[in-house]
């Protein structure tokens, strides 16, 4: 495992802008200081290998991923039922040693617990929200079995966010970036 000074755990509903904000921060800080981690990367990599699927397409934001999303979630839940931290550990095992890690896709309390158990006070949680109409304009469509599943809803009642930001428009994004960068600066 690497030696970060701060690990930001980003959570939010689909199409709320978790990856967008993570990528913006990464571009501001540079790869030598910041790395984006995704729990979905090892999940998709193993799922693609086991099912002979195109990993690049599964990692994209396109329609190919949507075809397999439900089955990936179901398979991921089976893995997590045996080892709740499996994908957290897999993502961290491949992470570069840089001062700042941003985990763009925290979805469960067990994810947060794993990071706290393994990295303690390096963890800072960030909840990103966007109005449903905005998410729909970004391509979100409610899918039964996906958007009402634990993978999307487990953190809905989580209250211990270090910061909560809104990402509905450019002004929100700029304010959110400033809030997150201020949090980073206070630790690095």
Residue pairs with C-beta under 8 A, 6 or more apart in sequence:
1 92
1 93
1 95
1 118
2 92
2 95
2 96
2 97
2 98
2 101
3 97
4 95
4 97
4 98
4 99
4 100
4 101
4 119
4 122
5 99
5 100
5 122
5 187
5 188
6 99
6 100
6 101
6 122
6 124
6 183
6 184
6 187
6 188
7 100
7 101
7 102
7 103
7 115
7 119
7 122
7 123
7 124
8 100
8 101
8 102
8 103
8 124
8 125
8 126
8 180
8 183
8 184
9 103
9 106
9 111
9 112
9 115
9 123
9 124
9 125
9 126
10 18
10 21
10 22
10 102
10 103
10 104
10 105
10 106
10 126
10 128
11 18
11 105
11 106
11 107
11 125
11 126
11 127
11 128
11 155
11 158
11 161
12 18
12 127
12 128
12 129
12 130
12 167
13 129
13 130
13 135
13 140
13 147
13 152
14 135
14 140
14 147
14 152
15 130
15 134
15 135
15 136
15 138
15 139
15 140
16 128
16 129
16 130
16 135
16 167
17 128
17 130
17 138
17 167
17 173
18 104
18 105
18 128
19 36
19 61
19 104
19 105
20 167
20 173
21 128
21 165
21 167
21 173
21 176
21 177
21 180
22 36
22 102
22 104
23 36
24 173
24 177
25 34
25 102
25 177
25 180
25 181
25 184
26 34
26 35
26 36
26 102
28 177
28 181
29 100
29 184
31 96
31 98
32 98
33 98
33 99
33 100
33 188
34 98
34 99
34 100
34 101
34 102
35 95
35 96
35 98
35 100
35 101
35 102
36 102
36 104
37 91
37 92
37 95
37 101
37 102
37 103
37 104
38 91
38 103
38 104
38 105
39 87
39 88
39 90
39 91
39 103
39 105
39 106
39 107
39 111
40 59
40 87
40 105
41 59
41 91
42 87
42 90
42 91
42 94
43 72
43 76
43 79
43 87
44 55
44 58
44 59
44 65
44 72
45 55
47 53
47 58
47 68
47 71
47 72
47 75
47 76
48 54
48 55
48 58
49 55
50 75
51 68
51 71
53 68
54 64
57 64
57 65
58 64
58 65
58 68
58 72
59 65
61 139
66 143
69 143
69 146
70 143
70 145
70 146
73 145
73 146
73 149
73 151
76 87
76 151
77 150
77 151
79 86
79 87
80 86
80 87
80 108
80 110
84 108
84 110
84 113
84 114
85 110
85 111
85 114
85 118
87 111
88 111
88 114
88 115
88 118
89 114
89 118
91 103
92 101
92 118
95 101
99 188
100 184
100 188
103 111
103 115
106 112
106 115
106 125
106 155
107 150
107 151
107 152
107 154
107 155
108 150
108 151
108 154
108 155
109 154
109 155
109 158
112 123
112 125
112 155
112 158
115 123
116 123
124 162
124 163
124 183
124 187
125 160
125 161
125 162
125 163
126 161
126 162
126 163
126 164
126 165
126 180
126 183
127 155
127 158
127 161
127 163
127 164
127 165
128 164
128 165
128 166
128 167
128 176
129 164
129 165
129 166
129 167
130 138
130 166
130 167
130 168
131 168
132 140
134 167
134 168
134 169
146 152
147 153
162 183
163 179
163 180
163 183
165 172
165 175
165 176
165 179
165 180
166 172
166 175
166 176
167 173
167 176
